[in-house]
Amino acid sequence: MRLAQDRGDHEVTLTTFRDVAFNSPYYERHGFEPVAEPDRSDAMVARVAAEAEYGLDPVQRVVMRRSVPGR
């Protein structure tokens, strides 16, 4: 978050496993929210597609985002 603030970014996004107890819930506790498929940017869609090429099942993945504090 500090790097994002320093760069002037408005949000931070990530992908993680949907059903692993210490992944998605961890990020939710830190202010990240899931991004529904229709609301995903082209970059988010491309990230999930790239992960699929490496063998990660898109159904098991979740895209999350959090606004950068002070933005």
PDB file of N, CA, C, O and CB in Angstrom:
ATOM      1  N   MET A   1       0.819  -1.184   0.000  1.00  0.00           N
ATOM      2  CA  MET A   1       0.000   0.000   0.000  1.00  0.00           C
ATOM      3  C   MET A   1       0.870   1.258   0.000  1.00  0.00           C
ATOM      4  O   MET A   1       0.558   2.244  -0.669  1.00  0.00           O
ATOM      5  CB  MET A   1      -0.935  -0.008   1.200  1.00  0.00           C
ATOM      6  N   ARG A   2       1.941   1.208   0.744  1.00  0.00           N
ATOM      7  CA  ARG A   2       2.813   2.385   0.798  1.00  0.00           C
ATOM      8  C   ARG A   2       3.391   2.685  -0.582  1.00  0.00           C
ATOM      9  O   ARG A   2       3.429   3.845  -0.993  1.00  0.00           O
ATOM     10  CB  ARG A   2       3.952   2.171   1.817  1.00  0.00           C
ATOM     11  N   LEU A   3       3.832   1.678  -1.290  1.00  0.00           N
ATOM     12  CA  LEU A   3       4.363   1.880  -2.644  1.00  0.00           C
ATOM     13  C   LEU A   3       3.287   2.458  -3.555  1.00  0.00           C
ATOM     14  O   LEU A   3       3.550   3.376  -4.332  1.00  0.00           O
ATOM     15  CB  LEU A   3       4.899   0.552  -3.226  1.00  0.00           C
ATOM     16  N   ALA A   4       2.081   1.919  -3.458  1.00  0.00           N
ATOM     17  CA  ALA A   4       0.982   2.427  -4.281  1.00  0.00           C
ATOM     18  C   ALA A   4       0.699   3.895  -3.955  1.00  0.00           C
ATOM     19  O   ALA A   4       0.455   4.698  -4.856  1.00  0.00           O
ATOM     20  CB  ALA A   4      -0.289   1.577  -4.067  1.00  0.00           C
ATOM     21  N   GLN A   5       0.732   4.240  -2.673  1.00  0.00           N
ATOM     22  CA  GLN A   5       0.541   5.641  -2.284  1.00  0.00           C
ATOM     23  C   GLN A   5       1.630   6.509  -2.882  1.00  0.00           C
ATOM     24  O   GLN A   5       1.354   7.561  -3.458  1.00  0.00           O
ATOM     25  CB  GLN A   5       0.527   5.786  -0.754  1.00  0.00           C
ATOM     26  N   ASP A   6       2.871   6.062  -2.741  1.00  0.00           N
ATOM     27  CA  ASP A   6       4.011   6.836  -3.253  1.00  0.00           C
ATOM     28  C   ASP A   6       3.923   7.041  -4.760  1.00  0.00           C
ATOM     29  O   ASP A   6       4.325   8.085  -5.274  1.00  0.00           O
ATOM     30  CB  ASP A   6       5.324   6.138  -2.906  1.00  0.00           C
ATOM     31  N   ARG A   7       3.394   6.040  -5.470  1.00  0.00           N
ATOM     32  CA  ARG A   7       3.288   6.126  -6.933  1.00  0.00           C
ATOM     33  C   ARG A   7       2.059   6.893  -7.376  1.00  0.00           C
ATOM     34  O   ARG A   7       1.934   7.228  -8.554  1.00  0.00           O
ATOM     35  CB  ARG A   7       3.260   4.741  -7.537  1.00  0.00           C
ATOM     36  N   GLY A   8       1.145   7.180  -6.452  1.00  0.00           N
ATOM     37  CA  GLY A   8      -0.075   7.886  -6.806  1.00  0.00           C
ATOM     38  C   GLY A   8      -1.167   6.983  -7.346  1.00  0.00           C
ATOM     39  O   GLY A   8      -2.109   7.454  -7.982  1.00  0.00           O
ATOM     40  N   ASP A   9      -1.045   5.682  -7.095  1.00  0.00           N
ATOM     41  CA  ASP A   9      -2.067   4.744  -7.551  1.00  0.00           C
ATOM     42  C   ASP A   9      -3.358   4.923  -6.761  1.00  0.00           C
ATOM     43  O   ASP A   9      -3.338   5.369  -5.613  1.00  0.00           O
ATOM     44  CB  ASP A   9      -1.565   3.299  -7.425  1.00  0.00           C
ATOM     45  N   HIS A  10      -4.469   4.576  -7.380  1.00  0.00           N
ATOM     46  CA  HIS A  10      -5.769   4.704  -6.725  1.00  0.00           C
ATOM     47  C   HIS A  10      -6.244   3.392  -6.102  1.00  0.00           C
ATOM     48  O   HIS A  10      -7.066   3.398  -5.185  1.00  0.00           O
ATOM     49  CB  HIS A  10      -6.798   5.195  -7.718  1.00  0.00           C
ATOM     50  N   GLU A  11      -5.728   2.274  -6.600  1.00  0.00           N
ATOM     51  CA  GLU A  11      -6.118   0.988  -6.050  1.00  0.00           C
ATOM     52  C   GLU A  11      -5.018  -0.038  -6.253  1.00  0.00           C
ATOM     53  O   GLU A  11      -4.128   0.128  -7.088  1.00  0.00           O
ATOM     54  CB  GLU A  11      -7.416   0.506  -6.685  1.00  0.00           C
ATOM     55  N   VAL A  12      -5.105  -1.102  -5.467  1.00  0.00           N
ATOM     56  CA  VAL A  12      -4.204  -2.246  -5.594  1.00  0.00           C
ATOM     57  C   VAL A  12      -5.081  -3.442  -5.906  1.00  0.00           C
ATOM     58  O   VAL A  12      -6.117  -3.639  -5.272  1.00  0.00           O
ATOM     59  CB  VAL A  12      -3.337  -2.479  -4.285  1.00  0.00           C
ATOM     60  N   THR A  13      -4.671  -4.241  -6.880  1.00  0.00           N
ATOM     61  CA  THR A  13      -5.420  -5.448  -7.214  1.00  0.00           C
ATOM     62  C   THR A  13      -4.518  -6.660  -7.037  1.00  0.00           C
ATOM     63  O   THR A  13      -3.292  -6.563  -7.080  1.00  0.00           O
ATOM     64  CB  THR A  13      -5.972  -5.380  -8.663  1.00  0.00           C
ATOM     65  N   LEU A  14      -5.168  -7.809  -6.835  1.00  0.00           N
ATOM     66  CA  LEU A  14      -4.430  -9.056  -6.708  1.00  0.00           C
ATOM     67  C   LEU A  14      -5.327 -10.209  -7.102  1.00  0.00           C
ATOM     68  O   LEU A  14      -6.547 -10.068  -7.187  1.00  0.00           O
ATOM     69  CB  LEU A  14      -3.899  -9.244  -5.275  1.00  0.00           C
ATOM     70  N   THR A  15      -4.706 -11.349  -7.340  1.00  0.00           N
ATOM     71  CA  THR A  15      -5.446 -12.592  -7.528  1.00  0.00           C
ATOM     72  C   THR A  15      -4.939 -13.578  -6.492  1.00  0.00           C
ATOM     73  O   THR A  15      -3.762 -13.582  -6.131  1.00  0.00           O
ATOM     74  CB  THR A  15      -5.281 -13.157  -8.989  1.00  0.00           C
ATOM     75  N   THR A  16      -5.851 -14.410  -6.023  1.00  0.00           N
ATOM     76  CA  THR A  16      -5.492 -15.407  -5.024  1.00  0.00           C
ATOM     77  C   THR A  16      -6.481 -16.564  -5.111  1.00  0.00           C
ATOM     78  O   THR A  16      -7.434 -16.523  -5.889  1.00  0.00           O
ATOM     79  CB  THR A  16      -5.478 -14.789  -3.592  1.00  0.00           C
ATOM     80  N   PHE A  17      -6.245 -17.586  -4.312  1.00  0.00           N
ATOM     81  CA  PHE A  17      -7.162 -18.722  -4.299  1.00  0.00           C
ATOM     82  C   PHE A  17      -8.419 -18.370  -3.514  1.00  0.00           C
ATOM     83  O   PHE A  17      -8.360 -17.808  -2.420  1.00  0.00           O
ATOM     84  CB  PHE A  17      -6.480 -19.966  -3.696  1.00  0.00           C
ATOM     85  N   ARG A  18      -9.537 -18.713  -4.096  1.00  0.00           N
ATOM     86  CA  ARG A  18     -10.849 -18.400  -3.537  1.00  0.00           C
ATOM     87  C   ARG A  18     -11.121 -19.152  -2.234  1.00  0.00           C
ATOM     88  O   ARG A  18     -11.635 -18.568  -1.280  1.00  0.00           O
ATOM     89  CB  ARG A  18     -11.929 -18.724  -4.549  1.00  0.00           C
ATOM     90  N   ASP A  19     -10.784 -20.426  -2.186  1.00  0.00           N
ATOM     91  CA  ASP A  19     -11.227 -21.280  -1.085  1.00  0.00           C
ATOM     92  C   ASP A  19     -10.129 -21.701  -0.119  1.00  0.00           C
ATOM     93  O   ASP A  19     -10.374 -22.555   0.733  1.00  0.00           O
ATOM     94  CB  ASP A  19     -11.861 -22.491  -1.636  1.00  0.00           C
ATOM     95  N   VAL A  20      -8.948 -21.145  -0.214  1.00  0.00           N
ATOM     96  CA  VAL A  20      -7.893 -21.461   0.746  1.00  0.00           C
ATOM     97  C   VAL A  20      -8.089 -20.531   1.943  1.00  0.00           C
ATOM     98  O   VAL A  20      -8.119 -19.309   1.793  1.00  0.00           O
ATOM     99  CB  VAL A  20      -6.448 -21.297   0.108  1.00  0.00           C
ATOM    100  N   ALA A  21      -8.219 -21.113   3.116  1.00  0.00           N
ATOM    101  CA  ALA A  21      -8.626 -20.358   4.308  1.00  0.00           C
ATOM    102  C   ALA A  21      -7.741 -19.152   4.609  1.00  0.00           C
ATOM    103  O   ALA A  21      -8.230 -18.145   5.122  1.00  0.00           O
ATOM    104  CB  ALA A  21      -8.631 -21.267   5.497  1.00  0.00           C
ATOM    105  N   PHE A  22      -6.479 -19.235   4.306  1.00  0.00           N
ATOM    106  CA  PHE A  22      -5.590 -18.125   4.663  1.00  0.00           C
ATOM    107  C   PHE A  22      -5.326 -17.181   3.499  1.00  0.00           C
ATOM    108  O   PHE A  22      -4.480 -16.295   3.626  1.00  0.00           O
ATOM    109  CB  PHE A  22      -4.279 -18.663   5.177  1.00  0.00           C
ATOM    110  N   ASN A  23      -6.000 -17.328   2.391  1.00  0.00           N
ATOM    111  CA  ASN A  23      -5.778 -16.425   1.255  1.00  0.00           C
ATOM    112  C   ASN A  23      -6.852 -15.337   1.187  1.00  0.00           C
ATOM    113  O   ASN A  23      -6.682 -14.252   1.742  1.00  0.00           O
ATOM    114  CB  ASN A  23      -5.755 -17.219  -0.059  1.00  0.00           C
ATOM    115  N   SER A  24      -7.940 -15.632   0.513  1.00  0.00           N
ATOM    116  CA  SER A  24      -8.986 -14.626   0.311  1.00  0.00           C
ATOM    117  C   SER A  24      -9.465 -14.008   1.627  1.00  0.00           C
ATOM    118  O   SER A  24      -9.584 -12.785   1.702  1.00  0.00           O
ATOM    119  CB  SER A  24     -10.165 -15.247  -0.419  1.00  0.00           C
ATOM    120  N   PRO A  25      -9.745 -14.801   2.668  1.00  0.00           N
ATOM    121  CA  PRO A  25     -10.180 -14.189   3.936  1.00  0.00           C
ATOM    122  C   PRO A  25      -9.130 -13.255   4.543  1.00  0.00           C
ATOM    123  O   PRO A  25      -9.475 -12.236   5.142  1.00  0.00           O
ATOM    124  CB  PRO A  25     -10.522 -15.277   4.940  1.00  0.00           C
ATOM    125  N   TYR A  26      -7.875 -13.596   4.390  1.00  0.00           N
ATOM    126  CA  TYR A  26      -6.804 -12.731   4.898  1.00  0.00           C
ATOM    127  C   TYR A  26      -6.883 -11.355   4.239  1.00  0.00           C
ATOM    128  O   TYR A  26      -6.859 -10.329   4.919  1.00  0.00           O
ATOM    129  CB  TYR A  26      -5.414 -13.371   4.644  1.00  0.00           C
ATOM    130  N   TYR A  27      -6.976 -11.347   2.918  1.00  0.00           N
ATOM    131  CA  TYR A  27      -7.026 -10.079   2.203  1.00  0.00           C
ATOM    132  C   TYR A  27      -8.308  -9.307   2.511  1.00  0.00           C
ATOM    133  O   TYR A  27      -8.287  -8.078   2.583  1.00  0.00           O
ATOM    134  CB  TYR A  27      -6.910 -10.320   0.705  1.00  0.00           C
ATOM    135  N   GLU A  28      -9.421 -10.015   2.694  1.00  0.00           N
ATOM    136  CA  GLU A  28     -10.668  -9.343   3.059  1.00  0.00           C
ATOM    137  C   GLU A  28     -10.520  -8.638   4.407  1.00  0.00           C
ATOM    138  O   GLU A  28     -11.030  -7.532   4.584  1.00  0.00           O
ATOM    139  CB  GLU A  28     -11.834 -10.353   3.108  1.00  0.00           C
ATOM    140  N   ARG A  29      -9.837  -9.260   5.346  1.00  0.00           N
ATOM    141  CA  ARG A  29      -9.610  -8.627   6.651  1.00  0.00           C
ATOM    142  C   ARG A  29      -8.764  -7.356   6.519  1.00  0.00           C
ATOM    143  O   ARG A  29      -8.781  -6.498   7.401  1.00  0.00           O
ATOM    144  CB  ARG A  29      -8.925  -9.616   7.607  1.00  0.00           C
ATOM    145  N   HIS A  30      -8.034  -7.247   5.426  1.00  0.00           N
ATOM    146  CA  HIS A  30      -7.182  -6.083   5.197  1.00  0.00           C
ATOM    147  C   HIS A  30      -7.766  -5.119   4.169  1.00  0.00           C
ATOM    148  O   HIS A  30      -7.051  -4.312   3.576  1.00  0.00           O
ATOM    149  CB  HIS A  30      -5.813  -6.531   4.748  1.00  0.00           C
ATOM    150  N   GLY A  31      -9.084  -5.219   3.969  1.00  0.00           N
ATOM    151  CA  GLY A  31      -9.782  -4.223   3.164  1.00  0.00           C
ATOM    152  C   GLY A  31      -9.961  -4.541   1.689  1.00  0.00           C
ATOM    153  O   GLY A  31     -10.546  -3.737   0.963  1.00  0.00           O
ATOM    154  N   PHE A  32      -9.477  -5.687   1.221  1.00  0.00           N
ATOM    155  CA  PHE A  32      -9.671  -6.057  -0.175  1.00  0.00           C
ATOM    156  C   PHE A  32     -11.072  -6.634  -0.366  1.00  0.00           C
ATOM    157  O   PHE A  32     -11.616  -7.292   0.520  1.00  0.00           O
ATOM    158  CB  PHE A  32      -8.596  -7.072  -0.629  1.00  0.00           C
ATOM    159  N   GLU A  33     -11.638  -6.374  -1.537  1.00  0.00           N
ATOM    160  CA  GLU A  33     -12.961  -6.890  -1.873  1.00  0.00           C
ATOM    161  C   GLU A  33     -12.890  -7.642  -3.193  1.00  0.00           C
ATOM    162  O   GLU A  33     -12.146  -7.256  -4.094  1.00  0.00           O
ATOM    163  CB  GLU A  33     -14.001  -5.746  -1.951  1.00  0.00           C
ATOM    164  N   PRO A  34     -13.670  -8.721  -3.305  1.00  0.00           N
ATOM    165  CA  PRO A  34     -13.706  -9.447  -4.576  1.00  0.00           C
ATOM    166  C   PRO A  34     -14.252  -8.554  -5.695  1.00  0.00           C
ATOM    167  O   PRO A  34     -15.104  -7.694  -5.470  1.00  0.00           O
ATOM    168  CB  PRO A  34     -14.566 -10.722  -4.442  1.00  0.00           C
ATOM    169  N   VAL A  35     -13.741  -8.782  -6.897  1.00  0.00           N
ATOM    170  CA  VAL A  35     -14.208  -8.056  -8.082  1.00  0.00           C
ATOM    171  C   VAL A  35     -14.986  -9.049  -8.942  1.00  0.00           C
ATOM    172  O   VAL A  35     -14.423 -10.029  -9.430  1.00  0.00           O
ATOM    173  CB  VAL A  35     -13.002  -7.410  -8.889  1.00  0.00           C
ATOM    174  N   ALA A  36     -16.275  -8.793  -9.125  1.00  0.00           N
ATOM    175  CA  ALA A  36     -17.118  -9.666  -9.946  1.00  0.00           C
ATOM    176  C   ALA A  36     -16.627  -9.657 -11.395  1.00  0.00           C
ATOM    177  O   ALA A  36     -16.078  -8.663 -11.870  1.00  0.00           O
ATOM    178  CB  ALA A  36     -18.603  -9.221  -9.873  1.00  0.00           C
ATOM    179  N   GLU A  37     -16.831 -10.769 -12.082  1.00  0.00           N
ATOM    180  CA  GLU A  37     -16.344 -10.874 -13.464  1.00  0.00           C
ATOM    181  C   GLU A  37     -16.770  -9.713 -14.354  1.00  0.00           C
ATOM    182  O   GLU A  37     -15.936  -9.186 -15.090  1.00  0.00           O
ATOM    183  CB  GLU A  37     -16.825 -12.157 -14.072  1.00  0.00           C
ATOM    184  N   PRO A  38     -18.038  -9.290 -14.320  1.00  0.00           N
ATOM    185  CA  PRO A  38     -18.426  -8.183 -15.218  1.00  0.00           C
ATOM    186  C   PRO A  38     -17.738  -6.856 -14.898  1.00  0.00           C
ATOM    187  O   PRO A  38     -17.705  -5.955 -15.736  1.00  0.00           O
ATOM    188  CB  PRO A  38     -19.918  -7.986 -15.158  1.00  0.00           C
ATOM    189  N   ASP A  39     -17.192  -6.735 -13.689  1.00  0.00           N
ATOM    190  CA  ASP A  39     -16.561  -5.477 -13.261  1.00  0.00           C
ATOM    191  C   ASP A  39     -15.048  -5.475 -13.428  1.00  0.00           C
ATOM    192  O   ASP A  39     -14.391  -4.494 -13.079  1.00  0.00           O
ATOM    193  CB  ASP A  39     -16.897  -5.203 -11.820  1.00  0.00           C
ATOM    194  N   ARG A  40     -14.490  -6.553 -13.953  1.00  0.00           N
ATOM    195  CA  ARG A  40     -13.042  -6.657 -14.086  1.00  0.00           C
ATOM    196  C   ARG A  40     -12.532  -5.857 -15.279  1.00  0.00           C
ATOM    197  O   ARG A  40     -13.142  -5.846 -16.348  1.00  0.00           O
ATOM    198  CB  ARG A  40     -12.629  -8.115 -14.222  1.00  0.00           C
ATOM    199  N   SER A  41     -11.416  -5.199 -15.073  1.00  0.00           N
ATOM    200  CA  SER A  41     -10.769  -4.470 -16.168  1.00  0.00           C
ATOM    201  C   SER A  41     -10.143  -5.462 -17.140  1.00  0.00           C
ATOM    202  O   SER A  41     -10.028  -6.651 -16.843  1.00  0.00           O
ATOM    203  CB  SER A  41      -9.693  -3.486 -15.624  1.00  0.00           C
ATOM    204  N   ASP A  42      -9.746  -4.964 -18.291  1.00  0.00           N
ATOM    205  CA  ASP A  42      -9.070  -5.821 -19.268  1.00  0.00           C
ATOM    206  C   ASP A  42      -7.799  -6.423 -18.673  1.00  0.00           C
ATOM    207  O   ASP A  42      -7.467  -7.576 -18.948  1.00  0.00           O
ATOM    208  CB  ASP A  42      -8.734  -5.024 -20.543  1.00  0.00           C
ATOM    209  N   ALA A  43      -7.087  -5.638 -17.855  1.00  0.00           N
ATOM    210  CA  ALA A  43      -5.851  -6.139 -17.235  1.00  0.00           C
ATOM    211  C   ALA A  43      -6.144  -7.273 -16.262  1.00  0.00           C
ATOM    212  O   ALA A  43      -5.385  -8.239 -16.188  1.00  0.00           O
ATOM    213  CB  ALA A  43      -5.116  -5.004 -16.508  1.00  0.00           C
ATOM    214  N   MET A  44      -7.235  -7.162 -15.520  1.00  0.00           N
ATOM    215  CA  MET A  44      -7.604  -8.227 -14.587  1.00  0.00           C
ATOM    216  C   MET A  44      -7.969  -9.506 -15.335  1.00  0.00           C
ATOM    217  O   MET A  44      -7.566 -10.600 -14.940  1.00  0.00           O
ATOM    218  CB  MET A  44      -8.776  -7.782 -13.702  1.00  0.00           C
ATOM    219  N   VAL A  45      -8.726  -9.363 -16.406  1.00  0.00           N
ATOM    220  CA  VAL A  45      -9.112 -10.510 -17.220  1.00  0.00           C
ATOM    221  C   VAL A  45      -7.866 -11.174 -17.802  1.00  0.00           C
ATOM    222  O   VAL A  45      -7.761 -12.400 -17.815  1.00  0.00           O
ATOM    223  CB  VAL A  45     -10.080 -10.081 -18.350  1.00  0.00           C
ATOM    224  N   ALA A  46      -6.930 -10.370 -18.278  1.00  0.00           N
ATOM    225  CA  ALA A  46      -5.688 -10.893 -18.858  1.00  0.00           C
ATOM    226  C   ALA A  46      -4.859 -11.624 -17.797  1.00  0.00           C
ATOM    227  O   ALA A  46      -4.240 -12.645 -18.096  1.00  0.00           O
ATOM    228  CB  ALA A  46      -4.860  -9.746 -19.484  1.00  0.00           C
ATOM    229  N   ARG A  47      -4.840 -11.119 -16.575  1.00  0.00           N
ATOM    230  CA  ARG A  47      -4.084 -11.764 -15.496  1.00  0.00           C
ATOM    231  C   ARG A  47      -4.639 -13.149 -15.209  1.00  0.00           C
ATOM    232  O   ARG A  47      -3.873 -14.104 -15.080  1.00  0.00           O
ATOM    233  CB  ARG A  47      -4.119 -10.907 -14.219  1.00  0.00           C
ATOM    234  N   VAL A  48      -5.967 -13.277 -15.106  1.00  0.00           N
ATOM    235  CA  VAL A  48      -6.590 -14.565 -14.840  1.00  0.00           C
ATOM    236  C   VAL A  48      -6.323 -15.524 -16.010  1.00  0.00           C
ATOM    237  O   VAL A  48      -6.064 -16.707 -15.788  1.00  0.00           O
ATOM    238  CB  VAL A  48      -8.115 -14.395 -14.603  1.00  0.00           C
ATOM    239  N   ALA A  49      -6.384 -15.035 -17.230  1.00  0.00           N
ATOM    240  CA  ALA A  49      -6.094 -15.864 -18.405  1.00  0.00           C
ATOM    241  C   ALA A  49      -4.644 -16.339 -18.394  1.00  0.00           C
ATOM    242  O   ALA A  49      -4.373 -17.495 -18.717  1.00  0.00           O
ATOM    243  CB  ALA A  49      -6.384 -15.086 -19.698  1.00  0.00           C
ATOM    244  N   ALA A  50      -3.715 -15.464 -18.029  1.00  0.00           N
ATOM    245  CA  ALA A  50      -2.300 -15.844 -17.961  1.00  0.00           C
ATOM    246  C   ALA A  50      -2.086 -16.905 -16.885  1.00  0.00           C
ATOM    247  O   ALA A  50      -1.320 -17.848 -17.086  1.00  0.00           O
ATOM    248  CB  ALA A  50      -1.417 -14.608 -17.677  1.00  0.00           C
ATOM    249  N   GLU A  51      -2.758 -16.757 -15.748  1.00  0.00           N
ATOM    250  CA  GLU A  51      -2.645 -17.761 -14.691  1.00  0.00           C
ATOM    251  C   GLU A  51      -3.172 -19.109 -15.169  1.00  0.00           C
ATOM    252  O   GLU A  51      -2.610 -20.155 -14.843  1.00  0.00           O
ATOM    253  CB  GLU A  51      -3.407 -17.309 -13.434  1.00  0.00           C
ATOM    254  N   ALA A  52      -4.257 -19.079 -15.946  1.00  0.00           N
ATOM    255  CA  ALA A  52      -4.827 -20.321 -16.485  1.00  0.00           C
ATOM    256  C   ALA A  52      -3.831 -21.021 -17.405  1.00  0.00           C
ATOM    257  O   ALA A  52      -3.755 -22.249 -17.425  1.00  0.00           O
ATOM    258  CB  ALA A  52      -6.135 -20.029 -17.247  1.00  0.00           C
ATOM    259  N   GLU A  53      -3.075 -20.244 -18.159  1.00  0.00           N
ATOM    260  CA  GLU A  53      -2.061 -20.833 -19.034  1.00  0.00           C
ATOM    261  C   GLU A  53      -0.981 -21.560 -18.232  1.00  0.00           C
ATOM    262  O   GLU A  53      -0.354 -22.496 -18.729  1.00  0.00           O
ATOM    263  CB  GLU A  53      -1.422 -19.748 -19.906  1.00  0.00           C
ATOM    264  N   TYR A  54      -0.769 -21.122 -16.987  1.00  0.00           N
ATOM    265  CA  TYR A  54       0.202 -21.768 -16.104  1.00  0.00           C
ATOM    266  C   TYR A  54      -0.416 -22.889 -15.283  1.00  0.00           C
ATOM    267  O   TYR A  54       0.243 -23.465 -14.417  1.00  0.00           O
ATOM    268  CB  TYR A  54       0.820 -20.746 -15.179  1.00  0.00           C
ATOM    269  N   GLY A  55      -1.683 -23.202 -15.552  1.00  0.00           N
ATOM    270  CA  GLY A  55      -2.325 -24.330 -14.909  1.00  0.00           C
ATOM    271  C   GLY A  55      -3.209 -24.009 -13.711  1.00  0.00           C
ATOM    272  O   GLY A  55      -3.720 -24.922 -13.062  1.00  0.00           O
ATOM    273  N   LEU A  56      -3.399 -22.729 -13.406  1.00  0.00           N
ATOM    274  CA  LEU A  56      -4.279 -22.374 -12.287  1.00  0.00           C
ATOM    275  C   LEU A  56      -5.719 -22.285 -12.797  1.00  0.00           C
ATOM    276  O   LEU A  56      -6.006 -21.546 -13.739  1.00  0.00           O
ATOM    277  CB  LEU A  56      -3.837 -21.020 -11.629  1.00  0.00           C
ATOM    278  N   ASP A  57      -6.608 -23.031 -12.177  1.00  0.00           N
ATOM    279  CA  ASP A  57      -8.011 -23.072 -12.577  1.00  0.00           C
ATOM    280  C   ASP A  57      -8.686 -21.738 -12.252  1.00  0.00           C
ATOM    281  O   ASP A  57      -8.744 -21.354 -11.084  1.00  0.00           O
ATOM    282  CB  ASP A  57      -8.747 -24.241 -11.874  1.00  0.00           C
ATOM    283  N   PRO A  58      -9.197 -21.026 -13.262  1.00  0.00           N
ATOM    284  CA  PRO A  58      -9.837 -19.722 -13.019  1.00  0.00           C
ATOM    285  C   PRO A  58     -11.011 -19.798 -12.042  1.00  0.00           C
ATOM    286  O   PRO A  58     -11.308 -18.820 -11.355  1.00  0.00           O
ATOM    287  CB  PRO A  58     -10.317 -19.139 -14.329  1.00  0.00           C
ATOM    288  N   VAL A  59     -11.671 -20.936 -11.978  1.00  0.00           N
ATOM    289  CA  VAL A  59     -12.801 -21.099 -11.059  1.00  0.00           C
ATOM    290  C   VAL A  59     -12.329 -21.027  -9.607  1.00  0.00           C
ATOM    291  O   VAL A  59     -13.080 -20.610  -8.725  1.00  0.00           O
ATOM    292  CB  VAL A  59     -13.522 -22.440 -11.321  1.00  0.00           C
ATOM    293  N   GLN A  60     -11.099 -21.430  -9.364  1.00  0.00           N
ATOM    294  CA  GLN A  60     -10.547 -21.427  -8.011  1.00  0.00           C
ATOM    295  C   GLN A  60      -9.868 -20.104  -7.643  1.00  0.00           C
ATOM    296  O   GLN A  60      -9.370 -19.947  -6.529  1.00  0.00           O
ATOM    297  CB  GLN A  60      -9.558 -22.556  -7.865  1.00  0.00           C
ATOM    298  N   ARG A  61      -9.852 -19.168  -8.572  1.00  0.00           N
ATOM    299  CA  ARG A  61      -9.177 -17.894  -8.350  1.00  0.00           C
ATOM    300  C   ARG A  61     -10.193 -16.788  -8.056  1.00  0.00           C
ATOM    301  O   ARG A  61     -11.345 -16.861  -8.482  1.00  0.00           O
ATOM    302  CB  ARG A  61      -8.320 -17.521  -9.572  1.00  0.00           C
ATOM    303  N   VAL A  62      -9.762 -15.793  -7.343  1.00  0.00           N
ATOM    304  CA  VAL A  62     -10.587 -14.621  -7.088  1.00  0.00           C
ATOM    305  C   VAL A  62      -9.716 -13.387  -7.340  1.00  0.00           C
ATOM    306  O   VAL A  62      -8.552 -13.334  -6.944  1.00  0.00           O
ATOM    307  CB  VAL A  62     -11.171 -14.630  -5.619  1.00  0.00           C
ATOM    308  N   VAL A  63     -10.306 -12.409  -8.003  1.00  0.00           N
ATOM    309  CA  VAL A  63      -9.640 -11.124  -8.226  1.00  0.00           C
ATOM    310  C   VAL A  63     -10.141 -10.191  -7.128  1.00  0.00           C
ATOM    311  O   VAL A  63     -11.343 -10.110  -6.870  1.00  0.00           O
ATOM    312  CB  VAL A  63      -9.935 -10.537  -9.684  1.00  0.00           C
ATOM    313  N   MET A  64      -9.220  -9.495  -6.490  1.00  0.00           N
ATOM    314  CA  MET A  64      -9.592  -8.606  -5.390  1.00  0.00           C
ATOM    315  C   MET A  64      -8.954  -7.231  -5.601  1.00  0.00           C
ATOM    316  O   MET A  64      -7.939  -7.093  -6.284  1.00  0.00           O
ATOM    317  CB  MET A  64      -9.159  -9.208  -4.023  1.00  0.00           C
ATOM    318  N   ARG A  65      -9.577  -6.224  -4.995  1.00  0.00           N
ATOM    319  CA  ARG A  65      -9.008  -4.887  -5.066  1.00  0.00           C
ATOM    320  C   ARG A  65      -9.275  -4.129  -3.770  1.00  0.00           C
ATOM    321  O   ARG A  65     -10.199  -4.429  -3.014  1.00  0.00           O
ATOM    322  CB  ARG A  65      -9.581  -4.118  -6.265  1.00  0.00           C
ATOM    323  N   ARG A  66      -8.438  -3.151  -3.557  1.00  0.00           N
ATOM    324  CA  ARG A  66      -8.581  -2.269  -2.385  1.00  0.00           C
ATOM    325  C   ARG A  66      -8.160  -0.868  -2.806  1.00  0.00           C
ATOM    326  O   ARG A  66      -7.162  -0.682  -3.501  1.00  0.00           O
ATOM    327  CB  ARG A  66      -7.717  -2.777  -1.157  1.00  0.00           C
ATOM    328  N   SER A  67      -8.931   0.093  -2.377  1.00  0.00           N
ATOM    329  CA  SER A  67      -8.574   1.486  -2.623  1.00  0.00           C
ATOM    330  C   SER A  67      -7.347   1.833  -1.806  1.00  0.00           C
ATOM    331  O   SER A  67      -7.172   1.346  -0.689  1.00  0.00           O
ATOM    332  CB  SER A  67      -9.746   2.435  -2.283  1.00  0.00           C
ATOM    333  N   VAL A  68      -6.505   2.673  -2.368  1.00  0.00           N
ATOM    334  CA  VAL A  68      -5.311   3.120  -1.673  1.00  0.00           C
ATOM    335  C   VAL A  68      -5.726   4.226  -0.696  1.00  0.00           C
ATOM    336  O   VAL A  68      -6.381   5.191  -1.089  1.00  0.00           O
ATOM    337  CB  VAL A  68      -4.216   3.623  -2.684  1.00  0.00           C
ATOM    338  N   PRO A  69      -5.344   4.083   0.572  1.00  0.00           N
ATOM    339  CA  PRO A  69      -5.703   5.119   1.554  1.00  0.00           C
ATOM    340  C   PRO A  69      -5.217   6.497   1.105  1.00  0.00           C
ATOM    341  O   PRO A  69      -4.130   6.641   0.545  1.00  0.00           O
ATOM    342  CB  PRO A  69      -5.111   4.779   2.935  1.00  0.00           C
ATOM    343  N   GLY A  70      -6.032   7.478   1.362  1.00  0.00           N
ATOM    344  CA  GLY A  70      -5.668   8.849   1.010  1.00  0.00           C
ATOM    345  C   GLY A  70      -5.926   9.196  -0.434  1.00  0.00           C
ATOM    346  O   GLY A  70      -5.545  10.274  -0.890  1.00  0.00           O
ATOM    347  N   ARG A  71      -6.562   8.305  -1.159  1.00  0.00           N
ATOM    348  CA  ARG A  71      -6.851   8.547  -2.578  1.00  0.00           C
ATOM    349  C   ARG A  71      -8.320   8.738  -2.772  1.00  0.00           C
ATOM    350  O   ARG A  71      -8.772   8.954  -3.897  1.00  0.00           O
ATOM    351  CB  ARG A  71      -6.351   7.398  -3.454  1.00  0.00           C
TER     352      ARG A  71
END
